[in-house]
Amino acid sequence: MLRRGERPDPISPVTRGRALPLLEFAIGNGLQDAAQTLSRVTGRDVLYTPPFVDLVPLKNVPQMVGGADTPAVAIYLGVSGSLNGHFFFLFSPLSSRQFVSLLLEESFPSDAPLDNMAYSALGEMGNIVGCSFLGSLAEATGFQLLPTSPQVVEDFAGSILEETLAALSGFTDEAVIIQAGFSEAGTAISGYILFLPDTESMSLLLAALEKPLG
Amino acid sequence: MVEEAKVVILNLGEWWVGNSRETVVAMHGLGSCLGVTLYDPLTKLGAAAHVVLPNARSGQEEEAPAKFADTVLPFLLSQLEEYHCQKHRLVLKAVGGANVLRFPRPETVLSIGTRNEDTLRKAAKDLDLTIRAADLGGGHGRSMRFSLEDGKILVSGFGREGLIL
């Protein structure tokens, strides 16, 4: 057990090398499930883009998503169960309006502020993507992963992430970052999925991925 | 000739001290964190820090003294002393400490943003420093630019009019 304030061991390159492709595979499955659910909900043919998955130092996260002062829309789900963590699906304001247009089946102006209906649609979409993502991780690890209800927020990317980064700083060193996207009728909507496990949880996750189930 | 401003960007836990008046110290996308500045209008000496958490646990202060609301002011003052600053002339300002997301937590547990603000106010009081201008709390993010030319801070709140402190 780690004591408060003590840093976990760094993840070994071997573990990282083995676990990362498995993580990518699991996340790909999750996004495929999400695309199927989105297709069913919207009655459209929603496709997913094969994800690009990486582990990055926490301090580089704001830069990776375009800079701390980049305007962004994010859907947040807290995660508890076998491990604790934070799930964010983060994309540009333009992508968020495209998502809303897709979900509500009517064109949402790209420069209009999000209204309650739009927030609610994005929350539902985040729920679908988040639950599919966690479901695929749970399947690959045998973990039980429980999401909170979604929160949708539009703000600077850095401002959205800061409290989570602050809470984890000193305990955790890395986050899972995923370039993820969906497309419908030639319109690509892309963003980032961030999964930030609490202390110890990243090592637990990677170890569980490495260990074959059953 | 007008000298072009040199922009120094402070990320989480970073700090800056100096008296080059063409410098602008920027902090981008502040959420729960605080942008804290001290400035002497007479000598144009200034200091700034991007504060992340309210309290340093033992050992953390030496590692990152500007990262914590309870240690940032004594630390910046000690740095300013090397420039022979007069403490009574220093103007303290603070920006940030917002609650952008509502995390699931017991009602009695305050957010990091609120605790950062409370801790800084207490630390300032203990040092006989007055916070002369502030844009703190609320539910939106902020970016700030602190000019060493006049000590003014330009705050751009997300989706809001700019504000000068």
Contacts between the chains, C-beta under 8 A, distances in Angstrom:
chain1	res1	chain2	res2	distance
A	4	B	57	7.3
A	5	B	57	5.1
A	5	B	58	7.9
A	5	B	59	7.2
A	5	B	60	7.3
A	59	B	11	6.7
A	59	B	12	6.5
A	62	B	11	7.8
A	62	B	28	7.9
A	62	B	29	6.4
A	67	B	28	6.7
A	67	B	29	7.6
A	68	B	11	7.7
A	68	B	28	4.0
A	68	B	29	3.2
A	68	B	143	7.8
A	69	B	28	3.8
A	69	B	29	4.7
A	69	B	143	4.7
A	70	B	29	7.7
A	71	B	158	7.1
A	76	B	101	5.5
A	78	B	103	6.7
A	78	B	104	5.5
A	113	B	159	7.9
A	148	B	104	5.5
A	151	B	101	5.8
A	151	B	102	6.5
A	153	B	100	6.0
A	153	B	101	6.1
A	154	B	158	7.6
A	154	B	159	7.7
A	155	B	31	7.5
A	155	B	100	5.5
A	155	B	140	6.1
A	155	B	141	4.3
A	155	B	158	4.6
A	156	B	28	7.2
A	156	B	29	3.7
A	156	B	30	8.0
A	156	B	31	7.6
A	156	B	141	4.0
A	156	B	142	7.8
A	156	B	143	6.5
A	156	B	158	5.4
A	157	B	29	6.1
A	158	B	28	5.8
A	158	B	29	2.2
A	158	B	30	7.2
A	158	B	31	6.7
A	158	B	141	6.9
A	159	B	29	4.7
A	159	B	30	6.2
A	159	B	31	3.6
A	159	B	98	6.7
A	159	B	100	5.2
A	159	B	140	7.3
A	159	B	141	2.3
A	159	B	142	7.0
A	159	B	158	6.6
A	160	B	31	6.6
A	160	B	100	5.6
A	160	B	101	6.8
A	160	B	141	7.0
A	161	B	31	7.2
A	162	B	12	7.5
A	162	B	29	7.0
A	162	B	30	6.9
A	162	B	31	3.3
A	162	B	32	5.1
A	162	B	33	5.3
A	162	B	100	7.3
A	162	B	141	7.8
A	163	B	31	5.7
A	163	B	32	3.9
A	163	B	99	7.6
A	163	B	100	6.8
A	163	B	101	6.3
A	163	B	103	7.1
A	163	B	111	6.8
A	163	B	112	5.1
A	163	B	113	6.6
A	164	B	101	7.7
A	165	B	12	6.6
A	165	B	52	7.9
A	166	B	12	7.3
A	166	B	32	5.7
A	166	B	33	6.5
A	166	B	52	4.7
A	166	B	53	5.6
A	166	B	112	5.2
A	167	B	112	6.4
A	169	B	12	6.9
A	169	B	13	7.5
A	169	B	52	6.0
A	169	B	53	7.1
A	169	B	67	7.8
A	170	B	53	8.0
A	170	B	57	8.0
A	170	B	60	6.8
